[in-house]
Amino acid sequence: MVGFKCADIGMKCGFAINGGSSKEEVLQEAQVHARVAHGMATIPPDVAAKVSSAIH
């Protein structure tokens, strides 16, 4: 199982994904969260890279 927390990339946000079945699944869920909760219509490449590297 893999997961991600916004706090892992320096965001002041309590969002966490735990128990994802793959890194790709967690990345997709994080992208949806970024759009909805953080108002990011598109995810900048540098942010996507940070999220990807923080998925554990």
N, C-alpha and C positions, 0 to 999 in steps of 0.2 A: 504494500500500500504506500502511496505517496501523498504528500500534502504541501501546503503553502500557507504563509501568513503574510498579510500586507506589512506588518511590523518588521518582517525579515528584510524588507527593502527600504526601511526608513519611514514608512507611512504611519501616521497617527490614526490607525484604524484597527479595530479588533477583529476584522474578517479573517477567517481561517477555513481552509479546505483540508479535511482529514479523511483518509481512506479512499482516495482516488485510485482507480485501477491502473492508470498509466500517467506518465508525465504529460502526454498530449491532452488527456482528459482534464487534468488539473489546470493546464494552461488555458484551455477553452473556458473553463468555469471562471478562472481569474479574469479573463478578458470580458466576460459578461458582467462580472462584479465591477470592473473598472468603468465600464460604460454606465451602468445603473447607479452605482454609489458615488463614483468620483467624477461623473460627467465627462468622461473621455470618449468622444465620438470615435476617435481612432487611437490606437495604442502606438506611441512612438517606438521606433526600433530599439532605442536605448532602454526604455522601460520594459519592453518585451524581453530583452536580453537579461535584465536584472531579475525579472520574474522567473524566467526559465532557469537561471543559475541558482535561484533560491528554492526551487522545488526539490524536496527531499523525500 
